[in-house]
Amino acid sequence: MKSGLVFLGMAAGAAVAAVSISMMYPDIYRRMVRDGRRALRKGKRFARNMGI
């Protein structure tokens, strides 16, 4: 029970932080998506070159 409340508090804190950052910097979500796609492509390329 106690650990559930801790997890719920951490999730709520992360949500509040994400909302406040996105309000200050509206384009941060687009940048995160773009950089995530780039990292995924590079990871796939790295794995392909390693022969995995």
Secondary structure, DSSP 4 states (H G I P E B T S, - for coil): -HHHHHHHHHHHHHHHHHHHHHHH-TTHHHHHHHHHHHHHHHHHHHHHHHT-
